[in-house]
Amino acid sequence: MDSRDSAVHLELVSDDFKEHKTIIFMDVTRCLVTDYGMENIVYSLDILADFDSPKFMAARQILDQSTPFDRGLPPKKIAMLSASFGGEAWIEYNQYRVLSRNPGSPVAD
C-alpha cells in the first residue's frame, strides 16, 4: 500500500507468464492480507459493492475487527481475494483500474 496516495497495486501473472495485469485500487482506507506468500495462486477476486449482502457484511466485519478506525464512515467497495495455501486479502476502496502489460515489453525496476 502506498500511503502517499492511498493506493494498493496488485500484480497478477498468468501461470504461463503470458498475461500480466496490474490492478490499482485507489482511495484505499483499509487493507488486510493474511497468509500470503509469493507463490500463492489467486483463484478468486470478488468485488463486493452490494453493501447489504451477507458477503459484504462479513468482509466489512473482518476489516472492522482488524482495523476499527473506519467503522462509522459510509461503506466503500471491498475487493476480496482468495488464494492457494489459505491466503486471503480484503481491500476497502473507492475505485480501481486495470493495466495490461505486453509480455514482450521490458519491465522497469
Sequence and secondary structure as in RCSB ss.txt:
>XXXX:A:sequence
MDSRDSAVHLELVSDDFKEHKTIIFMDVTRCLVTDYGMENIVYSLDILADFDSPKFMAARQILDQSTPFDRGLPP
KKIAMLSASFGGEAWIEYNQYRVLSRNPGSPVAD
>XXXX:A:secstr
 BTTTTBEEEEEE TTS  EEEEEEES  EEEEES  TT  EEEEEEE  TTSHHHHHHHHHHHHH GGGTTS  
 EEEEEEEGGG EEEEEESEEEEEEE TTS    
